[in-house]
Amino acid sequence: MVETSRGTSPQAVSLEDEIHLLRSKMEKLFQQENSFTSDIVIEISSLLDLKINEFMRNNRKNK
């Protein structure tokens, strides 16, 4: 397995980047919609939850 300068696998870095992008997108959509309960904000939030859970599972496996 190839390691990056952060000491994580390339897949983990990609997943981490995806999490940051989703969070940023969710924040922008919240500002546009001015609501945490709009369909699009909930959709992105749910996807973000899935990605965070995947990241946490991957970290447990690697320890």
Contacts in CASP RR format, 6 or more apart in sequence:
PFRMAT RR
TARGET T0000
AUTHOR 0000-0000-0000
METHOD contacts of the structure
MODEL  1
MVETSRGTSPQAVSLEDEIHLLRSKMEKLFQQENSFTSDIVIEISSLLDL
KINEFMRNNRKNK
1 9 0 8 1.000
2 9 0 8 1.000
2 10 0 8 1.000
3 9 0 8 1.000
4 10 0 8 1.000
4 13 0 8 1.000
6 13 0 8 1.000
8 16 0 8 1.000
9 62 0 8 1.000
11 58 0 8 1.000
12 55 0 8 1.000
12 58 0 8 1.000
12 59 0 8 1.000
12 62 0 8 1.000
15 51 0 8 1.000
15 54 0 8 1.000
15 55 0 8 1.000
15 58 0 8 1.000
16 55 0 8 1.000
18 51 0 8 1.000
19 48 0 8 1.000
19 51 0 8 1.000
19 52 0 8 1.000
19 55 0 8 1.000
22 44 0 8 1.000
22 47 0 8 1.000
22 48 0 8 1.000
22 51 0 8 1.000
23 48 0 8 1.000
25 44 0 8 1.000
26 41 0 8 1.000
26 44 0 8 1.000
26 45 0 8 1.000
26 48 0 8 1.000
29 38 0 8 1.000
29 40 0 8 1.000
29 41 0 8 1.000
29 44 0 8 1.000
30 36 0 8 1.000
30 41 0 8 1.000
33 40 0 8 1.000
33 41 0 8 1.000
35 41 0 8 1.000
36 42 0 8 1.000
36 45 0 8 1.000
END
